[in-house]
């Protein structure tokens, strides 16, 4: 019998992703990556997504206080093999150490756009029209 395919991550993928996120955060906080840009930048890791085989970890990061996110992301990706090596002692229970990839987390920008849309005069006018009809 074939397994049902689902786009939602399994509980195991979610659990491992959280462990990897915590481990990457610990490596970055300790200053184990010897790169000037990474050392002087506060990096927030909002989410890690694991591949179904748990061999690839994609970390979504937001460099705080930096206008050029791409430079920080590129620097993290250049140091990804070193970071992967530093994860070993922190993730001893894993059979395979996942390859780490870093991506810019754009979810905050999306939330900001939605918030701006909801606060726009057109939407406020439509919302106000709906409340007036209910009161009459």
C-alpha positions in Angstrom: 0.0 0.0 0.0 1.4 3.4 -1.0 1.9 6.1 1.5 -0.4 9.1 1.0 1.6 12.1 -0.2 1.1 15.4 1.7 2.7 18.8 1.4 2.5 19.3 5.2 5.6 18.4 7.2 5.5 15.4 9.4 5.8 15.6 13.2 9.3 14.3 12.9 10.3 16.9 10.3 8.9 19.6 12.6 10.7 18.3 15.7 14.1 17.9 13.9 13.7 21.4 12.3 13.2 23.0 15.7 16.3 21.1 17.0 18.4 22.3 14.0 17.1 25.9 14.5 18.1 25.9 18.1 21.5 24.5 17.3 22.2 27.0 14.5 21.1 29.8 16.9 23.5 28.5 19.5 26.5 28.4 17.1 25.8 31.9 15.9 25.3 33.3 19.4 28.6 31.8 20.6 30.4 33.6 17.8 31.9 30.4 16.5 31.8 31.6 12.9 34.9 33.7 12.4 33.5 36.3 9.9 33.4 40.0 10.6 30.0 40.5 9.0 28.4 37.6 10.9 30.1 38.6 14.1 28.8 42.1 14.0 25.3 41.3 12.8 22.4 40.2 14.9 20.7 37.3 13.0 17.3 36.0 13.8 16.4 32.5 12.7 12.6 32.5 12.4 12.2 29.0 10.9 14.0 25.9 9.7 12.3 23.6 7.2 13.6 20.1 6.7 13.5 18.0 3.5 11.4 14.8 3.9 14.6 12.7 4.1 16.0 15.1 6.8 19.2 15.7 4.8 18.6 19.3 3.9 17.8 22.1 6.4 16.7 25.4 5.0 17.0 28.2 7.6 15.0 31.3 7.1 16.9 34.2 8.6 16.5 37.9 9.2 19.6 40.0 9.7 18.5 42.8 12.1 19.7 46.4 11.6 21.2 45.7 8.2 19.8 47.1 5.0 21.5 44.6 2.6 20.2 41.2 3.6 21.6 39.5 0.6 25.2 40.1 1.6 24.6 38.5 5.0 22.7 35.6 3.4 25.6 35.0 1.0 28.1 35.1 3.8 26.1 32.6 5.8 25.9 30.3 2.8 29.7 30.6 2.2 30.1 29.5 5.8 27.4 26.8 5.7 29.8 23.8 5.7 31.7 25.2 8.7 28.3 25.8 10.5 27.3 22.2 9.6 30.5 20.9 11.2 29.8 22.9 14.4 26.2 21.4 14.6 27.6 17.9 15.0 28.1 17.9 18.7 24.8 19.6 19.3 22.8 17.2 17.1 24.5 13.9 18.1 21.3 11.9 17.9 20.9 12.5 14.1 22.0 9.7 11.8 23.0 12.2 9.1 24.0 15.8 9.6 21.8 17.9 7.3 23.2 20.2 4.7 22.4 23.8 5.8 21.0 26.4 3.4 20.2 30.0 4.4 17.4 32.0 2.8 16.1 35.5 3.5 12.9 35.4 5.6 10.4 37.7 3.8 7.4 36.8 5.9 7.8 40.0 8.0 7.6 42.1 4.8 4.5 40.2 3.7 2.8 40.9 7.1 3.7 44.5 6.8 2.1 44.7 3.3 -1.0 43.1 4.6 -1.2 45.5 7.5 -0.7 48.5 5.2 -3.5 47.2 3.0 -5.9 46.7 5.9 -5.1 50.3 7.1 -5.6 51.8 3.7 -8.4 54.4 3.3 -10.3 52.2 0.7 -10.4 49.2 3.1 -11.3 51.4 6.1 -14.1 53.0 4.0 -15.5 49.5 3.1 -15.3 48.4 6.8 -17.0 51.6 7.9 -19.8 51.0 5.4 -20.4 47.5 6.7 -20.8 48.7 10.3 -23.2 51.5 9.4 -25.6 49.1 7.7 -25.7 46.9 10.8 -26.5 49.8 13.1 -29.5 51.2 11.1 
